Each structure stands twice: as structure tokens, then as C-alpha cells.
Amino acid sequence: MTTDRLVADLRAMWRIRAFEEQIQALHKSGDVRGSVHLCIGQEAGPVGACDALTESDALFATYRGHGWAIGRGTPLRPLFAELLGRATGVNGGRGGSAYFSAPEYGFYGENSIVGGGASHAVGAALAGKHDGTGRLAMTVFGDGAMNQGAVHEAMNFAAVFGLPVLFLCENNRYSELTPIRDMVRNEALTERAAALGLPATRIDGNDPAVVRETVAGLAEAAREGGGPAFVELITQRLVGHYIGDVQQYRTRDELEADGLVEPIAVATAGAAGSGVDTGALEREVRAEVAAAAEQALADPAAEVRTVKEHLYA
């Protein structure tokens, strides 16, 4: 990897990390309310995978989706504003952390139903075969979602009809608060997808270059009629399942070990070894993110009287 590419990846991962840390602070201060799930430690996935998507492609994330929205190019200020309940948010402050979307950037939303985005992605890919867009759809979910029947139904449907859908599983080793080893007998989740006829690969989800190369190759094959594929990204979260989760189920040694292999730590070491002033890079990104948060805080609050608008049943 060239130094320029490494720096670009590190910058992109720092934007996600700094955003999440700002949200963490804003939640503590009471400015952000409700349940929030942070992707701190899992930044390499969106940075690498989103490079394989075109403007017309559709991305569907799980409720830990802030980083994926940023990876798709969603501006920081309206994203902050959405989580802050401001009228300038990407959904006018109505979606909050768990439900926001930014379709103008190819981000078709998070989903608080575990694995719920899988069937939506299949629908988007199927529609693309009939509306002339030929879009690729990508859906992202955690390892716990592999125990949801709807996820397997979605993968099977995509396989049978040869739809261009990429199923990305961020395996951070915990299904909410339970270790995956206590959830399944076979921890190789790729084997479940392979049994449905999907090309399935397990990769280092902490290396954006590996993610980029793998997802780009599978995306190209899908666009050429190769059908769906499954990628298991081995990674870790450095924070609790949700803000407020004190992670009593994890040991100090485990957390320290994860801190040594998480994507920003590895990329920082590599960039520093190439002579990059990583400290200056981090400060620059943090200043950008802090400015966006400050601007969003100054935006007007969403109008309570319009809360029932744009609702469909």
C-alpha cells in the first residue's frame, strides 16, 4: 500500500472514530438522547467496503451504522444534527441514532431489527433488475444476526435469483453481551453462507486495504452476473454494545489485546513508520469533527408539532 493510500485510510477512520467519541460525549452531556450503539474499533469495514460502491448502489446497515453512513459520504454536520434532534438533521431530527437514513448518499438506513436490513437489500437489488439501474446492494450486520432466520432467507433468495447483493457480517465476537462461542457450535460463519451457495470468505476486518480488495472483487463479480456473496469481517468493538454497557463480561486483558490490533492503532503505526506526522493528522480531523458538532448544536431543534409527519403504516 502506498503512503498516500495509508494516510487517506487513516484519515477516514479517524473521522469515524472522532465522530463516535463526540457522540459519546454529547450523550453524556444529555444533548444526544436514547439508545446509541457506537462502532469504535470497527472503522476499517466502512472505510474499505464503501470504496467498492458506486453512487447508484444501496447500502443498508445495522443499528451500529454511523460509520457506514460516513463511509458513504454523508456530511458530518447534518449527521450530528440528526442525532441531536435538530431540524437540519438528515431526517429532520426524526430518526435519531437508530433509524436515520441518507438515501441521497446511497445510505438507505439503519435498522433496529437485528438483521432486518438483509431483506431490504435483496429487495433493492431485485428492483434494480427491473428499473434499469442494475444497482448493487450491500447489507451489513453483526455476528448475532446470523442466528436470525430472515437473514438466511434473504441470502437464499438472493442466491436462487442470482441477485447482486453483498452480505457483510461484522464479527466482533459478541452477540450483544454474549460471546459468539456460547451462541453457536461452529464459529466459522462463512460455512453457513456457503451452504446456501454463496461465495463466502473470512477476512481481517481491521485492515481497510484487505476489506477494499475483497469487497471490490466480489462487487465486480456480482455486477457481471455472478450473484451474491458473503464476507465475514473479523474485528472488535472497543466500547460496550450500547452507551452505558460497562462490559462486565469482558476481561481487562481482552480489552488491552483488542487495543493492540484495532484498525487505527495498526494504521497509525504503519503511517508513523513511513514518516507521517500522525499526531498532526489526528488533531486536524478532530478539529473538523468538533466544528461540525458545534455547528449542529447551534441549529434549531426539530419542531415537535411535526413529529407525526412522514409516518406511514
C-alpha positions as CSV (number, residue, x, y, z in Angstrom):
1,M,0.0,0.0,0.0
2,T,1.3,3.5,-0.9
3,T,1.8,6.0,1.9
4,D,-0.9,8.3,0.4
5,R,-3.4,5.4,0.5
6,L,-2.5,4.6,4.1
7,V,-2.9,8.2,5.1
8,A,-6.2,8.5,3.4
9,D,-7.5,5.4,5.1
10,L,-6.2,6.6,8.5
11,R,-7.9,10.0,8.0
12,A,-11.2,8.3,7.1
13,M,-11.0,6.0,10.1
14,W,-10.2,8.9,12.4
15,R,-13.3,10.8,11.1
16,I,-15.5,7.9,12.1
17,R,-13.7,7.4,15.5
18,A,-13.8,11.1,16.3
19,F,-17.5,11.3,15.3
20,E,-18.3,8.4,17.6
21,E,-16.4,9.9,20.5
22,Q,-18.2,13.2,20.1
23,I,-21.5,11.4,20.2
24,Q,-20.3,9.6,23.3
25,A,-19.6,13.0,24.9
26,L,-22.8,14.5,23.7
27,H,-24.8,11.6,25.1
28,K,-23.1,12.0,28.5
29,S,-24.0,15.7,28.5
30,G,-27.6,14.9,27.7
31,D,-27.6,16.5,24.3
32,V,-28.0,13.2,22.5
33,R,-30.7,11.0,24.0
34,G,-31.9,7.5,23.6
35,S,-30.1,4.3,22.9
36,V,-26.9,4.7,20.9
37,H,-24.6,2.0,19.5
38,L,-21.0,3.0,18.6
39,C,-18.7,1.4,16.1
40,I,-15.4,2.4,17.9
41,G,-12.9,-0.2,16.9
42,Q,-14.7,-1.3,13.7
43,E,-13.8,1.6,11.4
44,A,-11.9,-0.3,8.8
45,G,-15.0,-2.0,7.5
46,P,-16.9,1.0,6.2
47,V,-13.7,2.7,5.0
48,G,-12.7,-0.2,2.9
49,A,-16.0,-1.6,1.7
50,C,-17.7,1.7,0.7
51,D,-15.0,2.3,-1.9
52,A,-16.5,-0.6,-3.9
53,L,-19.9,1.1,-4.1
54,T,-21.0,3.5,-6.9
55,E,-23.3,6.4,-6.5
56,S,-26.4,4.4,-7.5
57,D,-25.7,1.4,-5.2
58,A,-27.7,0.9,-2.0
59,L,-26.3,0.3,1.5
60,F,-28.3,-1.0,4.4
61,A,-26.7,-1.0,7.8
62,T,-27.5,-2.4,11.3
63,Y,-28.1,-0.1,14.2
64,R,-24.3,0.4,14.7
65,G,-24.3,2.3,11.4
66,H,-22.9,5.8,12.0
67,G,-19.5,4.8,10.4
68,W,-21.2,3.3,7.4
69,A,-23.2,6.5,6.8
70,I,-19.9,8.5,7.0
71,G,-18.2,5.9,4.7
72,R,-20.9,6.6,2.1
73,G,-20.1,10.3,2.2
74,T,-22.9,11.6,4.5
75,P,-21.7,15.1,5.7
76,L,-20.9,15.3,9.4
77,R,-23.0,18.4,10.4
78,P,-26.4,17.0,9.3
79,L,-25.5,13.7,10.7
80,F,-24.7,15.2,14.1
81,A,-27.9,17.3,13.8
82,E,-30.0,14.2,13.3
83,L,-28.7,12.5,16.4
84,L,-29.1,15.8,18.3
85,G,-32.8,16.1,17.2
86,R,-32.2,19.2,15.1
87,A,-34.4,20.3,12.2
88,T,-31.3,20.3,10.0
89,G,-30.7,16.6,10.5
90,V,-30.6,14.2,7.6
91,N,-34.2,13.2,8.6
92,G,-35.2,16.5,10.2
93,G,-34.3,15.1,13.6
94,R,-37.0,12.4,13.5
95,G,-34.7,9.3,13.0
96,G,-32.2,9.8,15.8
97,S,-29.3,7.3,16.1
98,A,-31.1,4.0,15.4
99,Y,-33.3,4.9,12.5
100,F,-31.7,7.6,10.3
101,S,-31.1,7.3,6.6
102,A,-29.4,9.4,3.9
103,P,-30.6,8.0,0.6
104,E,-29.1,10.9,-1.4
105,Y,-25.8,9.5,-0.4
106,G,-26.7,5.9,-1.1
107,F,-27.3,5.1,2.6
108,Y,-30.7,3.6,3.0
109,G,-30.8,3.5,6.7
110,E,-30.1,1.6,9.8
111,N,-32.4,-1.0,11.2
112,S,-33.1,-1.8,14.9
113,I,-34.5,-5.2,13.9
114,V,-31.4,-7.5,14.1
115,G,-30.5,-8.4,10.6
116,G,-33.6,-6.5,9.3
117,G,-31.6,-4.8,6.5
118,A,-30.8,-8.1,4.7
119,S,-34.2,-8.5,3.2
120,H,-34.3,-4.8,2.3
121,A,-31.1,-5.1,0.4
122,V,-32.4,-8.1,-1.5
123,G,-35.5,-6.0,-2.4
124,A,-33.3,-3.1,-3.6
125,A,-31.2,-5.5,-5.8
126,L,-34.3,-7.1,-7.2
127,A,-35.8,-3.7,-8.0
128,G,-32.6,-2.8,-9.7
129,K,-33.1,-5.6,-12.2
130,H,-36.4,-4.0,-13.3
131,D,-35.9,-0.3,-13.0
132,G,-32.8,-0.1,-15.3
133,T,-30.3,0.9,-12.6
134,G,-28.7,-2.5,-12.2
135,R,-27.7,-1.4,-8.7
136,L,-25.6,-3.4,-6.3
137,A,-27.0,-3.7,-2.8
138,M,-24.9,-4.2,0.3
139,T,-26.2,-5.1,3.7
140,V,-24.1,-5.0,7.0
141,F,-25.0,-6.8,10.2
142,G,-23.3,-8.4,13.2
143,D,-22.5,-12.0,14.1
144,G,-25.6,-12.3,16.2
145,A,-27.8,-11.6,13.2
146,M,-26.5,-14.9,11.7
147,N,-28.9,-16.6,14.1
148,Q,-31.9,-14.8,12.5
149,G,-34.0,-16.8,10.1
150,A,-34.7,-13.8,7.9
151,V,-31.0,-13.3,7.2
152,H,-30.8,-16.8,5.8
153,E,-34.0,-16.4,3.9
154,A,-32.6,-13.3,2.3
155,M,-29.3,-15.0,1.4
156,N,-31.1,-18.0,-0.1
157,F,-33.5,-15.8,-2.1
158,A,-30.5,-13.7,-3.5
159,A,-28.7,-16.9,-4.4
160,V,-31.6,-18.5,-6.1
161,F,-32.3,-15.4,-8.2
162,G,-28.6,-14.5,-8.7
163,L,-29.1,-11.0,-7.3
164,P,-26.2,-8.6,-6.9
165,V,-26.2,-8.4,-3.1
166,L,-23.1,-8.4,-0.8
167,F,-23.8,-9.6,2.7
168,L,-21.2,-8.3,5.2
169,C,-21.0,-9.7,8.7
170,E,-19.0,-7.7,11.2
171,N,-18.0,-10.4,13.6
172,N,-16.8,-8.6,16.7
173,R,-17.1,-11.9,18.7
174,Y,-20.1,-10.7,20.8
175,S,-23.8,-11.1,20.1
176,E,-24.8,-8.1,22.2
177,L,-23.5,-9.2,25.6
178,T,-22.9,-12.9,24.8
179,P,-19.7,-14.4,23.3
180,I,-20.2,-16.0,20.0
181,R,-18.6,-19.2,21.3
182,D,-21.6,-19.5,23.6
183,M,-24.1,-18.9,20.8
184,V,-23.0,-21.4,18.1
185,R,-21.2,-24.7,17.8
186,N,-19.3,-23.7,14.7
187,E,-17.8,-20.2,14.8
188,A,-17.0,-20.2,11.1
189,L,-20.0,-18.2,10.0
190,T,-18.8,-18.4,6.4
191,E,-19.8,-22.0,6.3
192,R,-23.5,-21.1,6.8
193,A,-23.4,-18.8,3.8
194,A,-21.5,-21.4,1.7
195,A,-24.2,-24.0,2.4
196,L,-26.7,-21.7,0.7
197,G,-24.5,-21.5,-2.4
198,L,-22.9,-18.1,-1.8
199,P,-19.1,-17.5,-2.2
200,A,-18.0,-16.9,1.3
201,T,-14.8,-15.5,2.7
202,R,-13.5,-14.6,6.2
203,I,-11.0,-11.7,6.2
204,D,-9.2,-9.3,8.6
205,G,-11.8,-6.7,9.2
206,N,-9.2,-4.4,10.8
207,D,-7.4,-3.8,7.6
208,P,-9.2,-1.4,5.2
209,A,-6.9,-2.5,2.3
210,V,-7.9,-6.1,2.7
211,V,-11.6,-5.2,3.0
212,R,-11.4,-2.9,0.0
213,E,-9.7,-5.5,-2.2
214,T,-12.0,-8.3,-1.1
215,V,-15.3,-6.4,-1.4
216,A,-14.3,-4.7,-4.7
217,G,-13.6,-8.1,-6.3
218,L,-16.9,-9.6,-5.2
219,A,-18.8,-6.5,-6.2
220,E,-17.3,-6.7,-9.7
221,A,-18.3,-10.3,-10.0
222,A,-21.8,-9.5,-8.7
223,R,-22.2,-6.8,-11.3
224,E,-21.2,-9.2,-14.0
225,G,-24.0,-11.6,-13.1
226,G,-22.1,-13.7,-10.5
227,G,-24.8,-13.3,-7.9
228,P,-24.5,-12.6,-4.2
229,A,-21.5,-13.1,-1.9
230,F,-20.8,-13.2,1.9
231,V,-17.9,-11.6,3.7
232,E,-17.1,-12.2,7.4
233,L,-15.1,-9.3,8.8
234,I,-13.2,-10.3,11.9
235,T,-13.0,-7.2,14.1
236,Q,-13.8,-6.0,17.6
237,R,-15.6,-3.1,19.3
238,L,-13.6,-1.2,21.9
239,V,-16.7,0.0,23.7
240,G,-19.9,-1.5,25.1
241,H,-22.7,-2.9,23.0
242,Y,-24.5,0.4,23.7
243,I,-23.6,3.5,25.6
244,G,-24.0,2.6,29.3
245,D,-22.8,-1.0,28.8
246,V,-20.0,-1.4,31.3
247,Q,-18.8,-4.6,29.7
248,Q,-18.5,-6.7,32.9
249,Y,-18.5,-9.7,30.7
250,R,-15.0,-8.8,29.2
251,T,-11.7,-9.0,30.9
252,R,-9.1,-6.2,31.1
253,D,-6.6,-8.5,29.3
254,E,-9.0,-9.0,26.4
255,L,-9.7,-5.3,26.1
256,E,-6.0,-4.5,26.1
257,A,-5.3,-7.1,23.5
258,D,-8.0,-5.7,21.3
259,G,-6.5,-2.3,21.6
260,L,-3.3,-3.5,20.0
261,V,-4.9,-4.9,16.9
262,E,-7.7,-2.4,16.3
263,P,-7.6,-0.6,12.9
264,I,-6.5,2.9,13.9
265,A,-3.7,1.6,16.2
266,V,-2.3,-0.6,13.4
267,A,-2.7,2.1,10.7
268,T,-1.1,4.7,12.9
269,A,2.0,2.5,13.5
270,G,2.3,1.9,9.7
271,A,1.9,5.6,8.8
272,A,4.3,6.7,11.5
273,G,6.8,4.2,10.2
274,S,6.6,5.9,6.8
275,G,7.4,9.3,8.3
276,V,3.8,10.6,8.6
277,D,3.1,13.0,11.4
278,T,0.1,11.0,12.7
279,G,-0.4,13.3,15.6
280,A,-1.0,16.3,13.4
281,L,-3.3,14.2,11.2
282,E,-5.4,13.2,14.2
283,R,-5.6,16.8,15.5
284,E,-6.7,18.1,12.1
285,V,-9.5,15.5,11.8
286,R,-10.7,16.0,15.4
287,A,-10.9,19.8,14.8
288,E,-13.0,19.2,11.7
289,V,-15.4,16.9,13.6
290,A,-15.6,19.1,16.6
291,A,-16.5,22.1,14.4
292,A,-19.3,20.1,12.7
293,A,-20.7,19.1,16.2
294,E,-20.6,22.7,17.4
295,Q,-22.4,23.9,14.3
296,A,-25.1,21.2,14.7
297,L,-25.6,22.1,18.4
298,A,-26.4,25.7,17.3
299,D,-29.0,24.5,14.8
300,P,-32.7,24.8,15.7
301,A,-34.4,21.9,17.4
302,A,-36.9,19.9,15.4
303,E,-40.5,21.2,15.6
304,V,-42.4,18.9,18.0
305,R,-45.7,19.6,16.3
306,T,-44.5,17.9,13.1
307,V,-43.4,14.7,14.8
308,K,-46.3,12.7,13.2
309,E,-45.4,13.8,9.7
310,H,-43.8,11.4,7.2
311,L,-45.1,8.4,9.1
312,Y,-46.7,5.5,7.2
313,A,-48.5,2.5,8.4
